[in-house]
Structures are given as structure tokens and as C-alpha cells.
Amino acid sequence: MRVIEGSLRLKGNEKVAIINGRFNHIITDRLVEGAKDSFKRHGGNEENLDLILVPGAFEIPFALEKHYQVENMMLFVVLEQL
């Protein structure tokens, strides 16, 4: 099996937002923890990381649009368990 890996290194000043649906939080809370851990392990500064919680998958696009218009984010990570 071939394994192809990249070597992502952040500068530390990138602003990132995680948008997560609270529905089925037993699963999605673990997804958020994994995303936060990956962000920090690749050099991200936790001060530049926002967590946006919405009730469920239906509200995610609205939260994404609203936060995108207000904040100057470099990346959005959307998590939801369907």
C-alpha cells in the first residue's frame, strides 16, 4: 500500500473557524477535538481558532455565510455527523 503524506506547517497567524452541529454531540464533540488537535499540531495558534456551534446540519450554511461576512477567516472547517 502506498501512503502519501503532506507536510503542512502553519505560520501561526492563520485564522480558522470550526463550525459544528450540536445534534449527536457524542460523535461531533470528538470530531471537534480532532480538528483542534490537528490545527495545533501543524503550528496553528489556538488564539486564532473559533468554534461556532449550531443546532444541526441545516443551520451550518447560515452560520458559515454570516461568519464569512463578518470575520476575515482563512479557512472554515465544517463538521457534522449525518
Number of C-alpha atoms within 10 A of each C-alpha: 3 4 4 5 6 5 6 10 11 14 10 15 14 17 18 22 20 18 24 26 21 19 17 13 16 10 12 18 17 11 17 20 11 12 16 17 13 12 19 15 13 14 15 21 17 16 11 13 20 15 14 16 16 16 13 16 18 10 14 20 12 12 16 17 10 11 16 15 10 8 11 11 16 11 13 17 13 18 19 19 15 8
